[in-house]
Amino acid sequence: MQQLNFAPVPFHGATLYLMERNNEPYTPMKPIVEGMGLDWKAQHRRLTDSVERWGMVMMTIPSGGGGQEMMCMPLRKLAGWLMTIQTNRVKPEIRDRIVAYQNECDEALWQYWTTGMAIKPGISPPPPARDSFLEMLVKEFGKGNLAAAELLKSRYGLALDMEVQRKQNAWKRMTNKQKLEEYGKRFHPGEG
């Protein structure tokens, strides 16, 4: 079994432990279940009954007394599993925390389906990958380069109006006085 790393991650006042397996993060379920105040035996039974649904695997987790075999779930499945917990069947003192987890999952799913991505408040999304060729083409297009406009259209599917770009470039080169004169010509023809 390949074990690339093991890292604690803070999660709503508790700690998730993540391990990498085949380039995917997994988390041991027993600390999560017990940390939420749920009964491990009951949850273990539910998880073992649906091993394929939850992608459960046994992994050796480092501990003070040596390696320990634990049932682990792919991190991508954790939110779905949280939604299966029936809050009316848990202890009142843990209900609010579970509802908070579930509400966060609801919000993330809603954002994903309505905007195409879910961003956790207070967390900045990763910057998009830079395409230096595209950046160079856009810069050249901005200078009025017809070849750049053609490449933007053929390679990236961007149909850009060269005439509009020329007018914008000319506008940028004008002095404020020239811009005021041009404005007057557009909106008050025949008065100049």
Solvent accessible surface area in square Angstrom, and as a share of the most:
residue,aa,sasa,rsa
1,M,129,0.58
2,Q,99,0.44
3,Q,76,0.34
4,L,86,0.43
5,N,77,0.39
6,F,67,0.28
7,A,40,0.31
8,P,87,0.54
9,V,52,0.30
10,P,118,0.74
11,F,44,0.18
12,H,78,0.35
13,G,89,0.86
14,A,32,0.24
15,T,58,0.34
16,L,11,0.05
17,Y,72,0.27
18,L,32,0.16
19,M,1,0.00
20,E,40,0.18
21,R,61,0.22
22,N,111,0.57
23,N,126,0.65
24,E,39,0.18
25,P,58,0.36
26,Y,23,0.09
27,T,0,0.00
28,P,2,0.01
29,M,0,0.00
30,K,75,0.32
31,P,43,0.27
32,I,12,0.06
33,V,0,0.00
34,E,89,0.40
35,G,37,0.36
36,M,4,0.02
37,G,22,0.21
38,L,21,0.10
39,D,87,0.45
40,W,42,0.15
41,K,157,0.66
42,A,30,0.23
43,Q,16,0.07
44,H,68,0.30
45,R,143,0.52
46,R,97,0.35
47,L,1,0.00
48,T,62,0.36
49,D,116,0.60
50,S,42,0.27
51,V,59,0.34
52,E,163,0.73
53,R,126,0.46
54,W,19,0.07
55,G,25,0.24
56,M,12,0.06
57,V,35,0.20
58,M,101,0.45
59,M,0,0.00
60,T,44,0.26
61,I,9,0.05
62,P,61,0.38
63,S,52,0.34
64,G,92,0.89
65,G,86,0.82
66,G,37,0.35
67,G,58,0.55
68,Q,93,0.41
69,E,103,0.46
70,M,25,0.11
71,M,16,0.07
72,C,0,0.00
73,M,0,0.00
74,P,1,0.01
75,L,54,0.27
76,R,166,0.61
77,K,43,0.18
78,L,8,0.04
79,A,45,0.35
80,G,28,0.27
81,W,2,0.01
82,L,4,0.02
83,M,82,0.36
84,T,47,0.27
85,I,9,0.04
86,Q,100,0.44
87,T,31,0.18
88,N,122,0.62
89,R,186,0.68
90,V,18,0.11
91,K,108,0.46
92,P,96,0.61
93,E,132,0.59
94,I,13,0.06
95,R,81,0.30
96,D,118,0.61
97,R,93,0.34
98,I,0,0.00
99,V,55,0.32
100,A,46,0.36
101,Y,5,0.02
102,Q,23,0.10
103,N,84,0.43
104,E,59,0.26
105,C,22,0.13
106,D,71,0.37
107,E,88,0.39
108,A,42,0.33
109,L,105,0.52
110,W,162,0.57
111,Q,42,0.18
112,Y,112,0.43
113,W,180,0.63
114,T,70,0.41
115,T,96,0.56
116,G,54,0.52
117,M,108,0.48
118,A,50,0.39
119,I,65,0.33
120,K,100,0.42
121,P,115,0.72
122,G,87,0.84
123,I,106,0.54
124,S,96,0.62
125,P,69,0.44
126,P,115,0.72
127,P,117,0.74
128,P,116,0.73
129,A,103,0.80
130,R,194,0.71
131,D,54,0.28
132,S,88,0.57
133,F,65,0.27
134,L,50,0.25
135,E,71,0.32
136,M,88,0.39
137,L,3,0.02
138,V,76,0.44
139,K,133,0.56
140,E,43,0.19
141,F,17,0.07
142,G,26,0.25
143,K,132,0.56
144,G,23,0.22
145,N,54,0.28
146,L,105,0.52
147,A,65,0.50
148,A,3,0.03
149,A,12,0.10
150,E,112,0.50
151,L,77,0.38
152,L,0,0.00
153,K,114,0.48
154,S,92,0.59
155,R,143,0.52
156,Y,65,0.25
157,G,63,0.61
158,L,72,0.36
159,A,83,0.64
160,L,75,0.38
161,D,82,0.43
162,M,22,0.10
163,E,89,0.40
164,V,72,0.41
165,Q,21,0.09
166,R,106,0.39
167,K,134,0.57
168,Q,92,0.41
169,N,19,0.10
170,A,39,0.31
171,W,87,0.30
172,K,146,0.62
173,R,180,0.66
174,M,54,0.24
175,T,80,0.46
176,N,119,0.61
177,K,145,0.61
178,Q,89,0.39
179,K,50,0.21
180,L,129,0.64
181,E,91,0.41
182,E,46,0.21
183,Y,117,0.45
184,G,25,0.24
185,K,139,0.59
186,R,141,0.52
187,F,122,0.51
188,H,92,0.41
189,P,103,0.65
190,G,88,0.85
191,E,133,0.60
192,G,120,1.15
